[in-house]
Amino acid sequence: MNGSLFLPSEAYALERDAADGLAHFRSEFYLPQKGIYLDGNSLGVMSVRAEQAVADVMDDWKRHGIDGWTEGERPWFYQAERLAEWMAPLVGAAADEVIVSGSTTVNLHQLAATFYQPVGKRTKILADELTFPSDLYALQSQLRLRGYDPDEHLVLVKSRDGRFLDEADIISSMTEEIALIVLPTVLYRSGQLLDIPLLTAEAHKRGIPIGFDGCHSVGVIPHRFQEWDVDFAYWCSYKYLNGGPGSVAALYVNRRHLGRMPGLAGWFGSDKEKQFDLGPVFTPASTAGAYQIGTPHILSMAPLLGALPMFAEAGIEAIREKSLQLTAYLMALLEAELAGYGFVIGNPREDERRGGHVSLEHPEAARICKALKANGVIPDFRAPHVIRLAPVPLYTSFHDVWSAVRRLKQIMEERSYEQFENRRGVIA
Ligand SMILES: *Cc1c(COP(=O)(O)O)cnc(C)c1O
């Protein structure tokens, strides 16, 4: 490195891009013309391959009609299983332990309906107060369906600082009253990555099944669910996996549990050989496919046929490595360039505890986000004061990170955020 390449310089950013082995993927995505997209942890951007895959599936429908279920290169009857083959390596599972199906929240319902088996004193579900609210709503309703009062039976681990969870606090809440544990892999606001193998081992020592919501990690952080013996997991495909708005989610069930009756049965969970016998009794598949309910959302899965192979080509380990470099670079620039403007970095600094985004806190966060958008930087706001910035390894460059910080600095220097109201929009 020569002397002009000090960290805050544009030349340094360009140098990092030149040395980046994943840089070539960027041209496969539709990115805003002059903008910088840092919201891939809410909705990943479209790729040329995803677009083509949708066109291909539409073409199959056009050409094959009903026979599209079994004909053509991508028979719909096997599409969920086929996508599971691409998904499984991202979470360290075998293909038959994964199925692409449902939505995140529906999959949690399915898994809670299966794995929440209250007996005797063990009637409570353990979750945490920082988790995504939809998960809590689902767990509350599962408790109500079994006749339990969620106020008493949903135990929420508290955060000491409103940002992070302490694994020791989670473990000490694993009492003999707990029948099921559901936690996020990465907290959606602060980006804290929990110690999944530790929590799983501690839950199992106490005989408690444990599952994880992987929405904020799958596609940016490798997992080894099978090796860690995680009981189940579920995640969406529209964030880091770039499947498009409402694309079909996925779930994992450890092979120890395959073959048991899913809590919510439907004909698409059938053993494929038996499904079209159309008999009155459900015969579940011997794979995670058993957890499907109705007809797969073929069109909402289609983008994944294009998007997922990119992860196999890039390699999830290389993706994680670049993600850590991007977030480390972003934090270093924020500290170098924006000291004195009242920002606090609210995500973990350590690589092994940090997810895929930087969580920047500021009392004026809502209107700073509006000013960023007006200046072509697309962030993500989480009330009351968090700006999430996700540089995504497959399409964000180091130069993007550099430009975003430069634009933010200008907004703060000129106080241009003051033209906006400090309130969130309908979607934030
Ligand atoms: C995005 C997200 C969800 C969304 O659930 P959907 O059913 O896809 O709407 C759930 N949980 C977490 C942690 C998320 O980040």
The ligand as a Gaussian input file, in Angstrom:
#p B3LYP/6-31G(d) Opt

LIG

0 1
 C      -38.109000      -9.936000       8.346000
 C      -38.371000     -10.730000       9.577000
 C      -39.561000     -11.432000       9.740000
 C      -40.657000     -11.283000       8.723000
 O      -41.582000     -12.280000       8.752000
 P      -42.530000     -12.506000       7.480000
 O      -43.400000     -13.614000       7.878000
 O      -41.633000     -12.787000       6.320000
 O      -43.269000     -11.242000       7.239000
 C      -39.701000     -12.224000      10.864000
 N      -38.718000     -12.316000      11.785000
 C      -37.567000     -11.607000      11.658000
 C      -36.489000     -11.722000      12.691000
 C      -37.377000     -10.798000      10.553000
 O      -36.243000     -10.104000      10.442000

